[in-house]
Amino acid sequence: MTNKTNILTRWQLERKIPLGIIIAIILQTLTAIWWAAKLDSRGVMQEEWFQKNQHLAEKVFRLEERLIAIHEEINELEARLNHVK
């Protein structure tokens, strides 16, 4: 029985919390909230940029298709010239 009471007396929790720990937890919480808000605003900014510039991506795709077509025509012309010689 004395062994159990010794174990119980060693594992008592104190209700004292240092002021430094409270301030540190509050600061960490505020920092996490600020970071999450900043991350969200970055996502919104990237989404807006993508919406504004989506037409540019379409233009680049069209230009790429035209370039491929021109390249094929040049190859055909070279083949004809080589065939005529």
All heavy atoms as an XYZ file, in Angstrom:
715
protein
N       0.812     -1.195      0.000
C       0.000      0.000      0.000
C       0.856      1.260      0.000
O       0.516      2.229     -0.645
C      -0.927     -0.043      1.211
C      -1.808      1.138      1.318
S      -3.437      0.627      0.828
C      -4.315      2.053      1.178
N       1.947      1.227      0.724
C       2.820      2.408      0.752
C       3.471      2.647     -0.596
O       3.764      3.778     -0.953
C       3.904      2.248      1.848
O       4.578      1.032      1.628
C       3.309      2.331      3.221
N       3.695      1.590     -1.348
C       4.269      1.726     -2.682
C       3.314      2.480     -3.596
O       3.724      3.333     -4.377
C       4.600      0.341     -3.249
C       5.488      0.445     -4.472
O       6.098      1.479     -4.698
N       5.557     -0.627     -5.226
N       2.015      2.194     -3.515
C       1.011      2.887     -4.328
C       0.904      4.358     -3.939
O       0.762      5.222     -4.788
C      -0.352      2.216     -4.198
C      -0.473      0.934     -4.960
C      -1.878      0.413     -4.907
C      -2.002     -0.873     -5.696
N      -3.365     -1.397     -5.649
N       0.964      4.652     -2.691
C       0.867      6.048     -2.268
C       2.094      6.835     -2.689
O       1.998      8.005     -3.031
C       0.664      6.145     -0.736
O       1.701      5.430     -0.091
C      -0.697      5.673     -0.331
N       3.264      6.200     -2.715
C       4.479      6.879     -3.183
C       4.369      7.212     -4.662
O       4.781      8.279     -5.101
C       5.713      6.018     -2.925
C       6.113      6.008     -1.472
O       5.726      6.896     -0.720
N       6.878      5.009     -1.081
N       3.826      6.274     -5.446
C       3.653      6.516     -6.886
C       2.654      7.634     -7.108
O       2.866      8.517     -7.939
C       3.206      5.223     -7.595
C       4.349      4.200     -7.590
C       2.770      5.506     -9.022
C       3.964      2.850     -8.135
N       1.556      7.653     -6.378
C       0.542      8.691     -6.533
C       1.078     10.052     -6.127
O       0.752     11.068     -6.742
C      -0.710      8.341     -5.724
C      -1.520      7.152     -6.239
C      -2.694      6.854     -5.301
C      -2.055      7.456     -7.626
N       1.863     10.125     -5.111
C       2.384     11.418     -4.685
C       3.429     11.953     -5.652
O       3.593     13.156     -5.783
C       3.008     11.321     -3.268
O       4.001     10.311     -3.268
C       1.950     11.053     -2.234
N       4.137     11.084     -6.357
C       5.136     11.543     -7.328
C       4.487     12.097     -8.595
O       5.067     12.921     -9.267
C       6.064     10.392     -7.707
C       7.156     10.177     -6.695
C       8.192      9.243     -7.247
N       7.919      7.910     -6.696
C       8.345      6.780     -7.198
N       9.054      6.779     -8.292
N       8.063      5.634     -6.638
N       3.306     11.652     -8.942
C       2.656     12.045    -10.193
C       1.546     13.059     -9.978
O       0.474     12.957    -10.530
C       2.086     10.820    -10.909
C       3.167      9.994    -11.515
C       3.711      8.869    -11.016
C       3.846     10.276    -12.726
N       4.696      8.401    -11.831
C       4.806      9.257    -12.905
C       3.776     11.282    -13.675
C       5.662      9.217    -13.998
C       4.609     11.233    -14.760
C       5.550     10.218    -14.912
N       1.781     14.057     -9.231
C       0.789     15.104     -9.045
C       1.064     16.226    -10.037
O       2.204     16.584    -10.295
C       0.834     15.646     -7.621
C       0.342     14.656     -6.602
C       0.395     15.233     -5.201
O       0.944     16.298     -4.996
N      -0.187     14.522     -4.264
N      -0.005     16.773    -10.571
C       0.121     17.884    -11.502
C      -0.084     19.184    -10.745
O      -0.974     19.305     -9.915
C      -0.930     17.790    -12.615
C      -0.783     16.608    -13.562
C      -1.961     16.587    -14.525
C       0.508     16.732    -14.330
N       0.739     20.146    -11.074
C       0.564     21.459    -10.466
C      -0.308     22.298    -11.382
O      -0.311     22.138    -12.588
C       1.923     22.126    -10.281
C       2.802     21.427     -9.272
C       4.098     22.175     -9.054
O       4.149     23.381     -9.351
O       5.044     21.544     -8.593
N      -1.034     23.208    -10.814
C      -1.918     24.068    -11.604
C      -1.234     25.376    -11.979
O      -1.868     26.283    -12.481
C      -3.188     24.364    -10.814
C      -4.033     23.131    -10.635
C      -5.315     23.473     -9.989
N      -6.109     22.261     -9.840
C      -7.402     22.246     -9.831
N      -8.069     23.352     -9.940
N      -8.038     21.110     -9.700
N       0.024     25.488    -11.759
C       0.760     26.702    -12.089
C       1.276     26.599    -13.520
O       1.906     25.625    -13.893
C       1.933     26.892    -11.141
C       1.530     27.106     -9.715
C       2.767     27.240     -8.850
C       2.359     27.337     -7.391
N       3.531     27.407     -6.515
N       1.011     27.618    -14.315
C       1.535     27.697    -15.677
C       2.307     29.014    -15.771
O       1.741     30.069    -15.511
C       0.404     27.660    -16.730
C      -0.399     26.373    -16.595
C       0.981     27.786    -18.123
C      -1.620     26.334    -17.482
N       3.564     28.926    -16.178
C       4.348     30.166    -16.263
C       3.779     31.116    -17.313
O       3.248     30.693    -18.354
C       5.733     29.687    -16.669
C       5.762     28.239    -16.353
C       4.354     27.758    -16.431
N       3.896     32.396    -17.047
C       3.389     33.418    -17.948
C       4.095     33.348    -19.305
O       3.480     33.572    -20.346
C       3.586     34.801    -17.324
C       3.059     35.998    -18.109
C       1.545     35.879    -18.277
C       3.411     37.289    -17.410
N       5.355     32.994    -19.325
C       6.104     32.873    -20.582
C       5.522     31.820    -21.504
O       5.456     32.003    -22.725
N       5.079     30.703    -20.942
C       4.479     29.653    -21.769
C       3.143     30.121    -22.343
O       2.846     29.867    -23.518
C       4.321     28.355    -20.959
C       5.700     27.770    -20.691
C       3.435     27.355    -21.684
C       5.716     26.464    -19.952
N       2.364     30.822    -21.536
C       1.075     31.342    -22.036
C       1.314     32.313    -23.182
O       0.659     32.235    -24.229
C       0.284     32.018    -20.889
C      -0.124     30.963    -19.860
C      -0.932     32.752    -21.433
C      -0.729     31.541    -18.603
N       2.266     33.219    -23.019
C       2.567     34.195    -24.077
C       3.090     33.489    -25.326
O       2.698     33.822    -26.446
C       3.579     35.241    -23.561
C       2.900     36.118    -22.489
C       4.109     36.099    -24.700
C       3.843     37.058    -21.780
N       3.941     32.483    -25.150
C       4.483     31.749    -26.297
C       3.380     31.028    -27.056
O       3.353     31.045    -28.295
C       5.540     30.754    -25.821
N       2.444     30.399    -26.366
C       1.342     29.695    -27.031
C       0.445     30.677    -27.775
O       0.026     30.415    -28.912
C       0.538     28.869    -26.005
C       1.390     27.692    -25.527
C      -0.776     28.375    -26.601
C       0.777     26.917    -24.381
N       0.169     31.823    -27.164
C      -0.662     32.843    -27.831
C       0.034     33.348    -29.087
O      -0.586     33.475    -30.150
C      -0.992     33.992    -26.858
C      -1.960     33.508    -25.781
C      -1.574     35.177    -27.600
C      -2.199     34.486    -24.658
N       1.334     33.618    -28.982
C       2.075     34.100    -30.157
C       2.129     33.055    -31.263
O       1.974     33.378    -32.447
C       3.489     34.511    -29.753
C       3.604     35.839    -28.997
C       5.044     36.067    -28.552
C       3.127     36.993    -29.847
N       2.325     31.802    -30.907
C       2.344     30.749    -31.917
C       0.989     30.608    -32.593
O       0.903     30.410    -33.810
C       2.742     29.412    -31.282
C       4.201     29.302    -30.992
C       4.559     27.961    -30.375
O       3.702     27.245    -29.859
N       5.834     27.615    -30.424
N      -0.077     30.716    -31.825
C      -1.426     30.622    -32.395
C      -1.688     31.777    -33.355
O      -2.201     31.579    -34.463
C      -2.480     30.605    -31.275
O      -2.186     29.530    -30.377
C      -3.875     30.439    -31.838
N      -1.332     32.988    -32.934
C      -1.531     34.153    -33.809
C      -0.682     34.047    -35.075
O      -1.144     34.389    -36.169
C      -1.200     35.443    -33.048
C      -2.165     35.813    -31.925
C      -1.650     37.028    -31.177
C      -3.562     36.061    -32.468
N       0.530     33.541    -34.937
C       1.391     33.367    -36.103
C       0.812     32.339    -37.071
O       0.836     32.535    -38.288
C       2.801     32.938    -35.665
O       3.326     33.922    -34.769
C       3.728     32.795    -36.845
N       0.273     31.264    -36.548
C      -0.332     30.234    -37.402
C      -1.548     30.790    -38.137
O      -1.743     30.522    -39.331
C      -0.722     29.016    -36.570
N      -2.360     31.574    -37.451
C      -3.537     32.183    -38.091
C      -3.091     33.154    -39.181
O      -3.644     33.171    -40.290
C      -4.420     32.878    -37.040
C      -5.060     31.822    -36.126
C      -5.484     33.746    -37.696
C      -5.745     32.402    -34.910
N      -2.086     33.980    -38.893
C      -1.591     34.947    -39.874
C      -1.025     34.229    -41.092
O      -1.274     34.617    -42.230
C      -0.519     35.821    -39.222
C       0.145     36.760    -40.163
C      -0.353     37.913    -40.683
C       1.452     36.603    -40.724
N       0.565     38.484    -41.520
C       1.682     37.705    -41.566
C       2.445     35.642    -40.580
C       2.867     37.862    -42.269
C       3.623     35.800    -41.277
C       3.823     36.909    -42.113
N      -0.259     33.159    -40.867
C       0.329     32.395    -41.966
C      -0.754     31.775    -42.848
O      -0.664     31.805    -44.072
C       1.237     31.310    -41.392
C       1.818     30.417    -42.428
C       2.870     30.669    -43.246
C       1.358     29.103    -42.771
N       3.104     29.586    -44.076
C       2.190     28.620    -43.808
C       0.337     28.292    -42.306
C       2.016     27.370    -44.369
C       0.170     27.049    -42.864
C       1.002     26.603    -43.883
N      -1.784     31.213    -42.223
C      -2.867     30.592    -42.990
C      -3.616     31.641    -43.819
O      -3.982     31.390    -44.969
C      -3.824     29.861    -42.051
N      -3.839     32.815    -43.249
C      -4.521     33.881    -43.988
C      -3.665     34.336    -45.165
O      -4.183     34.595    -46.257
C      -4.825     35.050    -43.060
N      -2.374     34.455    -44.960
C      -1.476     34.868    -46.024
C      -1.441     33.820    -47.140
O      -1.437     34.156    -48.320
C      -0.071     35.051    -45.433
C       0.877     35.767    -46.286
C       0.643     37.242    -46.202
C       1.850     37.956    -46.747
N       1.586     39.351    -46.947
N      -1.441     32.550    -46.762
C      -1.446     31.462    -47.733
C      -2.729     31.489    -48.558
O      -2.697     31.300    -49.778
C      -1.298     30.126    -47.009
C      -1.113     28.888    -47.861
C       0.200     28.969    -48.620
C      -1.128     27.654    -46.981
N      -3.840     31.758    -47.929
C      -5.118     31.832    -48.637
C      -5.121     32.995    -49.621
O      -5.591     32.854    -50.746
C      -6.264     31.968    -47.630
C      -7.610     31.986    -48.311
O      -7.879     31.082    -49.122
O      -8.404     32.921    -48.040
N      -4.580     34.139    -49.210
C      -4.569     35.295    -50.113
C      -3.673     35.031    -51.321
O      -3.968     35.474    -52.425
C      -4.121     36.552    -49.373
O      -2.768     36.472    -49.004
N      -2.578     34.292    -51.129
C      -1.726     33.941    -52.267
C      -2.479     33.061    -53.254
O      -2.354     33.233    -54.470
C      -0.486     33.197    -51.794
C       0.589     34.059    -51.261
C       1.794     33.218    -50.922
N       2.888     34.034    -50.450
C       4.029     33.556    -50.032
N       4.236     32.251    -50.024
N       4.972     34.351    -49.618
N      -3.233     32.119    -52.743
C      -4.021     31.246    -53.613
C      -5.044     32.024    -54.410
O      -5.235     31.783    -55.611
N      -5.689     32.980    -53.766
C      -6.683     33.814    -54.453
C      -6.003     34.652    -55.531
O      -6.520     34.779    -56.649
C      -7.428     34.711    -53.431
C      -8.263     35.764    -54.126
C      -8.300     33.861    -52.525
N      -4.833     35.210    -55.217
C      -4.117     36.022    -56.209
C      -3.707     35.186    -57.419
O      -3.835     35.635    -58.565
C      -2.881     36.665    -55.576
C      -3.201     37.817    -54.653
S      -1.782     38.502    -53.754
C      -0.461     38.436    -54.889
N      -3.244     33.967    -57.198
C      -2.856     33.111    -58.310
C      -4.059     32.723    -59.154
O      -3.974     32.643    -60.387
C      -2.148     31.860    -57.795
C      -0.749     32.131    -57.305
C      -0.065     30.881    -56.788
O      -0.696     29.855    -56.579
N       1.231     30.975    -56.576
N      -5.179     32.492    -58.505
C      -6.398     32.149    -59.233
C      -6.839     33.308    -60.121
O      -7.211     33.120    -61.282
C      -7.504     31.823    -58.226
C      -8.369     30.658    -58.626
C      -9.294     30.278    -57.499
O      -8.903     29.458    -56.658
O     -10.421     30.826    -57.472
N      -6.792     34.535    -59.575
C      -7.173     35.714    -60.353
C      -6.219     35.898    -61.538
O      -6.652     36.212    -62.646
C      -7.149     36.960    -59.473
C      -8.279     37.014    -58.466
C      -8.127     38.172    -57.502
O      -7.112     38.912    -57.577
O      -9.039     38.345    -56.672
N      -4.917     35.713    -61.312
C      -3.946     35.862    -62.385
C      -4.208     34.846    -63.486
O      -4.144     35.162    -64.669
C      -2.532     35.697    -61.824
C      -1.475     35.877    -62.863
C      -0.908     37.049    -63.260
C      -0.861     34.856    -63.652
N       0.019     36.822    -64.239
C       0.072     35.479    -64.500
C      -1.008     33.473    -63.722
C       0.851     34.768    -65.403
C      -0.233     32.772    -64.621
C       0.686     33.423    -65.449
N      -4.515     33.612    -63.085
C      -4.789     32.566    -64.068
C      -6.033     32.909    -64.883
O      -6.042     32.726    -66.096
C      -4.970     31.220    -63.360
C      -5.236     30.090    -64.305
C      -4.211     29.560    -65.068
C      -6.506     29.566    -64.446
C      -4.448     28.525    -65.958
C      -6.759     28.532    -65.323
C      -5.721     28.013    -66.076
N      -7.074     33.414    -64.231
C      -8.297     33.782    -64.951
C      -8.029     34.916    -65.936
O      -8.545     34.914    -67.049
C      -9.390     34.195    -63.958
C      -9.929     33.058    -63.131
C     -10.642     32.017    -63.972
O     -11.240     32.324    -64.990
N     -10.556     30.771    -63.532
N      -7.213     35.894    -65.524
C      -6.914     37.033    -66.400
C      -6.066     36.619    -67.601
O      -6.202     37.182    -68.684
C      -6.174     38.117    -65.622
C      -7.039     38.874    -64.652
C      -6.215     39.896    -63.902
C      -7.030     40.582    -62.840
N      -6.215     41.528    -62.047
N      -5.197     35.648    -67.416
C      -4.246     35.286    -68.459
C      -4.574     33.979    -69.165
O      -3.740     33.454    -69.899
C      -2.839     35.222    -67.862
C      -2.390     36.568    -67.382
O      -2.594     37.571    -68.042
N      -1.791     36.602    -66.207
N      -5.753     33.481    -68.971
C      -6.119     32.225    -69.625
C      -6.186     32.389    -71.140
O      -5.837     31.478    -71.880
C      -7.454     31.712    -69.092
C      -7.763     30.306    -69.532
C      -8.954     29.735    -68.791
O      -9.555     30.388    -67.971
N      -9.289     28.505    -69.109
N      -6.607     33.572    -71.597
C      -6.654     33.806    -73.047
C      -5.255     33.735    -73.661
O      -5.096     33.350    -74.809
C      -7.322     35.148    -73.349
C      -6.526     36.334    -72.912
N      -6.461     36.743    -71.596
C      -5.735     37.183    -73.607
C      -5.681     37.803    -71.504
N      -5.223     38.090    -72.717
N      -4.232     34.100    -72.885
C      -2.862     34.003    -73.395
C      -2.462     32.551    -73.617
O      -1.785     32.235    -74.601
C      -1.888     34.670    -72.423
C      -2.010     36.192    -72.292
C      -1.056     36.694    -71.221
C      -1.733     36.870    -73.621
N      -2.882     31.688    -72.737
C      -2.572     30.264    -72.908
C      -3.232     29.728    -74.180
O      -2.626     28.934    -74.910
C      -3.037     29.480    -71.685
N      -4.447     30.170    -74.449
C      -5.136     29.745    -75.665
C      -4.406     30.255    -76.902
O      -4.257     29.524    -77.895
C      -6.576     30.240    -75.652
C      -7.429     29.568    -74.588
C      -8.801     30.216    -74.448
O      -9.135     31.125    -75.251
O      -9.536     29.817    -73.534
N      -3.937     31.502    -76.853
C      -3.197     32.056    -77.985
C      -1.900     31.289    -78.217
O      -1.531     31.007    -79.363
C      -2.882     33.533    -77.750
C      -4.058     34.444    -77.942
C      -3.655     35.890    -77.767
C      -4.840     36.812    -77.949
N      -4.451     38.228    -77.784
N      -1.207     30.968    -77.161
C       0.043     30.206    -77.287
C      -0.238     28.844    -77.901
O       0.508     28.373    -78.769
C       0.737     30.074    -75.903
C       1.865     29.055    -75.962
C       1.261     31.425    -75.444
N      -1.322     28.207    -77.490
C      -1.678     26.911    -78.055
C      -1.950     27.024    -79.545
O      -1.479     26.208    -80.345
C      -2.898     26.339    -77.328
C      -3.321     25.012    -77.845
C      -2.581     23.868    -77.581
C      -4.467     24.901    -78.622
C      -2.977     22.635    -78.070
C      -4.878     23.676    -79.119
C      -4.127     22.540    -78.845
N      -2.710     28.071    -79.942
C      -3.000     28.277    -81.364
C      -1.719     28.540    -82.157
O      -1.541     28.017    -83.265
C      -3.970     29.439    -81.541
C      -5.383     29.084    -81.172
C      -6.337     30.193    -81.597
N      -7.374     30.307    -80.591
C      -7.746     31.413    -79.976
N      -7.158     32.558    -80.283
N      -8.682     31.406    -79.075
N      -0.836     29.370    -81.601
C       0.425     29.664    -82.285
C       1.275     28.412    -82.430
O       1.935     28.212    -83.462
C       1.203     30.739    -81.523
C       0.648     32.155    -81.621
C       1.407     33.075    -80.677
C       0.726     32.669    -83.048
N       1.253     27.577    -81.425
C       2.012     26.332    -81.499
C       1.463     25.436    -82.610
O       2.232     24.844    -83.374
C       1.943     25.613    -80.154
C       2.841     24.418    -80.046
C       2.813     23.794    -78.656
O       2.085     24.299    -77.785
O       3.522     22.801    -78.483
N       0.143     25.363    -82.718
C      -0.467     24.568    -83.784
C      -0.109     25.134    -85.157
O       0.192     24.384    -86.092
C      -1.988     24.530    -83.607
C      -2.453     23.744    -82.400
C      -2.105     22.272    -82.524
O      -2.237     21.706    -83.627
O      -1.674     21.692    -81.502
N      -0.129     26.461    -85.279
C       0.246     27.086    -86.554
C       1.706     26.796    -86.899
O       2.047     26.537    -88.052
C       0.036     28.595    -86.495
C      -1.395     29.012    -86.580
C      -1.487     30.515    -86.608
N      -2.866     30.959    -86.483
C      -3.208     32.222    -86.314
N      -2.280     33.161    -86.243
N      -4.487     32.550    -86.219
N       2.561     26.877    -85.895
C       3.975     26.622    -86.117
C       4.213     25.189    -86.592
O       5.015     24.948    -87.501
C       4.755     26.883    -84.823
C       6.269     26.830    -84.897
C       6.800     27.874    -85.863
C       6.857     27.028    -83.524
N       3.494     24.261    -86.027
C       3.605     22.862    -86.459
C       3.153     22.721    -87.912
O       3.806     22.042    -88.723
C       2.796     21.938    -85.519
C       3.465     21.870    -84.143
C       2.646     20.543    -86.114
C       2.638     21.179    -83.076
N       2.042     23.391    -88.254
C       1.545     23.330    -89.624
C       2.552     23.943    -90.607
O       2.807     23.403    -91.697
C       0.203     24.034    -89.730
N       3.130     25.081    -90.242
C       4.128     25.736    -91.109
C       5.355     24.835    -91.270
O       5.903     24.700    -92.377
C       4.523     27.115    -90.530
C       3.346     28.094    -90.677
C       5.759     27.672    -91.209
C       3.555     29.413    -89.961
N       5.762     24.207    -90.188
C       6.919     23.305    -90.250
C       6.633     22.137    -91.203
O       7.507     21.751    -92.006
C       7.240     22.798    -88.847
C       8.467     21.955    -88.767
N       9.726     22.449    -89.029
C       8.635     20.642    -88.462
C      10.606     21.485    -88.893
N       9.977     20.372    -88.541
N       5.432     21.599    -91.160
C       5.065     20.512    -92.067
C       5.056     20.986    -93.517
O       5.512     20.269    -94.414
C       3.701     19.947    -91.679
C       3.716     19.154    -90.389
C       2.320     18.739    -89.940
O       1.331     19.120    -90.607
O       2.231     18.053    -88.912
N       4.560     22.214    -93.761
C       4.541     22.747    -95.125
C       5.961     22.949    -95.650
O       6.257     22.670    -96.823
C       3.777     24.066    -95.166
C       2.276     23.902    -95.036
C       1.556     25.238    -95.072
O       2.132     26.242    -95.550
O       0.405     25.273    -94.598
N       6.850     23.436    -94.792
C       8.242     23.635    -95.202
C       8.876     22.290    -95.562
O       9.597     22.175    -96.574
C       9.043     24.354    -94.088
C       8.591     25.808    -93.995
C      10.539     24.261    -94.332
C       9.204     26.568    -92.840
N       8.596     21.268    -94.763
C       9.137     19.941    -95.080
C       8.607     19.432    -96.414
O       9.361     18.825    -97.198
C       8.796     18.951    -93.961
C       9.617     19.200    -92.712
O      10.668     19.824    -92.773
N       9.130     18.711    -91.582
N       7.329     19.683    -96.695
C       6.759     19.265    -97.980
C       7.414     20.013    -99.136
O       7.730     19.421   -100.179
C       5.248     19.516    -97.996
C       4.449     18.557    -97.137
C       2.966     18.914    -97.122
O       2.512     19.699    -97.989
O       2.267     18.410    -96.219
N       7.623     21.312    -98.981
C       8.260     22.097   -100.031
C       9.702     21.624   -100.278
O      10.158     21.541   -101.436
C       8.262     23.598    -99.672
C       6.908     24.297    -99.753
C       7.006     25.714    -99.211
C       6.408     24.329   -101.194
N      10.414     21.340    -99.193
C      11.788     20.832    -99.354
C      11.781     19.485   -100.078
O      12.642     19.227   -100.930
C      12.466     20.682    -97.981
C      12.889     21.990    -97.368
C      13.529     21.795    -96.004
O      13.474     20.689    -95.418
O      14.085     22.788    -95.489
N      10.812     18.659    -99.735
C      10.725     17.361   -100.416
C      10.451     17.545   -101.891
O      11.025     16.836   -102.735
C       9.637     16.498    -99.749
N       9.571     18.484   -102.239
C       9.278     18.746   -103.656
C      10.510     19.267   -104.380
O      10.775     18.881   -105.528
C       8.142     19.761   -103.791
C       6.787     19.213   -103.490
C       5.729     20.273   -103.734
N       4.434     19.839   -103.228
C       3.381     20.641   -103.143
N       3.490     21.912   -103.540
N       2.249     20.191   -102.702
N      11.224     20.203   -103.739
C      12.426     20.758   -104.374
C      13.469     19.668   -104.590
O      14.147     19.652   -105.614
C      13.005     21.895   -103.522
C      12.225     23.211   -103.553
C      12.827     24.207   -102.555
C      12.258     23.799   -104.955
N      13.629     18.813   -103.607
C      14.609     17.726   -103.747
C      14.171     16.740   -104.818
O      15.005     16.155   -105.518
C      14.811     17.011   -102.421
C      15.567     17.871   -101.419
O      16.310     18.759   -101.821
N      15.361     17.613   -100.151
N      12.883     16.552   -104.975
C      12.354     15.643   -105.965
C      12.544     16.208   -107.380
O      12.802     15.452   -108.327
C      10.885     15.350   -105.691
C      10.283     14.354   -106.618
N      10.683     13.025   -106.643
C       9.314     14.475   -107.566
C       9.987     12.388   -107.532
N       9.160     13.236   -108.127
N      12.401     17.523   -107.538
C      12.544     18.172   -108.845
C      14.006     18.117   -109.308
O      14.273     17.967   -110.481
C      12.029     19.633   -108.785
C      12.381     20.392   -110.042
C      10.533     19.662   -108.514
N      14.938     18.222   -108.424
C      16.370     18.247   -108.796
C      16.724     16.947   -109.367
O      17.063     16.226   -109.936
C      17.243     18.524   -107.600
C      17.124     19.937   -107.108
C      18.061     20.133   -105.914
C      17.939     21.532   -105.372
N      18.776     21.765   -104.236
